[in-house]
């Protein structure tokens, strides 16, 4: 079992960029695009407890902002347990993190994000 702590230095700029794109799209009221960037940040950071938990925090806030009870209720357990699962290395790879998908189900990773992982030398 591998214990993960912080996001690798090479991966962090991509993760941070997705969060910046989220904020920009959200500010422009492009909620679908904003959410997509949160999902991408989740996939990039889900193996690392702090990055993973932070995205779930942003998803919970998004749920409140759009008044989605489903998202709010779905994010609470993800926020509580997601970081722990990251720490012990048991996250479902490629899971986008929203309450609209099963929390423990792995998903295929889009090619662009696979390329990011390859480029920075992170095994997925």
Legacy VTK file of the C-alpha trace (Angstrom):
# vtk DataFile Version 3.0
C-alpha trace
ASCII
DATASET POLYDATA
POINTS 124 float
0.000 0.000 0.000
1.406 3.407 -0.982
0.743 6.429 1.205
0.281 9.622 -0.791
0.653 13.050 0.717
1.068 16.075 -1.531
0.557 16.501 -5.236
3.810 16.144 -7.231
5.507 19.377 -8.249
5.123 18.588 -11.970
1.400 17.856 -11.694
0.494 20.815 -9.496
0.511 23.482 -12.274
-2.050 21.468 -14.270
-4.235 20.993 -11.201
-3.953 24.694 -10.320
-4.765 25.678 -13.911
-7.972 23.633 -13.840
-9.028 25.397 -10.635
-8.249 28.790 -12.201
-10.325 27.853 -15.261
-13.124 26.791 -12.911
-13.101 30.200 -11.224
-13.025 32.026 -14.554
-15.892 30.027 -16.051
-17.914 30.313 -12.853
-17.402 34.097 -12.794
-18.653 34.211 -16.389
-21.750 32.163 -15.406
-20.629 29.246 -17.603
-21.657 26.695 -14.985
-21.326 23.588 -17.180
-17.784 24.519 -18.201
-16.945 25.515 -14.630
-18.076 22.122 -13.358
-16.064 20.341 -16.060
-12.896 22.045 -14.809
-13.660 20.964 -11.241
-14.031 17.391 -12.479
-10.698 17.625 -14.295
-9.016 19.058 -11.193
-10.526 16.166 -9.235
-9.066 13.580 -11.606
-5.645 15.253 -11.504
-5.584 15.602 -7.732
-7.569 12.626 -6.488
-4.525 10.576 -5.452
-3.345 13.330 -3.083
-5.352 14.012 0.107
-5.116 17.795 0.276
-5.723 18.377 -3.427
-8.533 15.802 -3.430
-10.272 17.232 -0.380
-9.940 20.780 -1.699
-11.756 19.880 -4.929
-14.554 18.229 -2.957
-14.781 21.403 -0.854
-15.135 23.452 -4.072
-17.742 20.969 -5.355
-19.675 21.305 -2.102
-19.572 25.101 -2.425
-20.717 24.780 -6.044
-23.635 22.634 -4.861
-24.672 25.390 -2.457
-24.245 28.081 -5.119
-26.509 26.251 -7.578
-28.863 25.126 -4.797
-28.450 21.412 -5.577
-29.429 19.295 -2.599
-28.171 16.186 -4.402
-24.719 17.692 -4.890
-24.542 19.038 -1.340
-25.543 15.708 0.212
-23.274 13.816 -2.179
-20.242 15.955 -1.452
-20.360 15.728 2.343
-19.236 12.075 2.579
-16.804 12.602 -0.308
-15.275 15.521 1.560
-15.038 13.503 4.777
-13.648 10.278 3.299
-12.024 11.275 -0.006
-8.794 12.535 1.520
-8.445 9.416 3.648
-8.884 7.181 0.604
-6.262 9.257 -1.233
-3.825 8.950 1.652
-3.984 5.169 1.617
-4.048 4.946 -2.193
-7.515 3.494 -2.724
-9.230 6.058 -4.959
-11.160 4.925 -8.054
-9.008 6.195 -10.920
-10.658 8.677 -13.258
-13.697 9.274 -11.072
-14.866 12.849 -11.755
-15.990 13.362 -8.146
-19.525 14.675 -8.532
-22.618 13.346 -6.801
-23.957 12.367 -10.232
-21.563 9.369 -10.333
-20.944 6.490 -7.892
-18.202 7.546 -5.464
-16.298 4.260 -5.698
-16.499 3.666 -9.461
-13.429 4.021 -11.689
-13.857 5.819 -15.022
-11.766 6.021 -18.190
-9.485 9.047 -18.191
-9.706 11.327 -21.212
-6.642 11.237 -23.450
-5.609 14.840 -22.726
-5.368 14.129 -18.993
-3.590 10.816 -19.630
-1.004 12.807 -21.564
-0.548 15.170 -18.608
0.092 12.212 -16.295
2.575 10.718 -18.798
4.333 14.060 -19.303
4.929 14.581 -15.582
5.776 10.938 -14.928
2.807 10.132 -12.694
1.522 6.566 -12.988
-2.264 6.296 -13.189
LINES 1 125
124 0 1 2 3 4 5 6 7 8 9 10 11 12 13 14 15 16 17 18 19 20 21 22 23 24 25 26 27 28 29 30 31 32 33 34 35 36 37 38 39 40 41 42 43 44 45 46 47 48 49 50 51 52 53 54 55 56 57 58 59 60 61 62 63 64 65 66 67 68 69 70 71 72 73 74 75 76 77 78 79 80 81 82 83 84 85 86 87 88 89 90 91 92 93 94 95 96 97 98 99 100 101 102 103 104 105 106 107 108 109 110 111 112 113 114 115 116 117 118 119 120 121 122 123
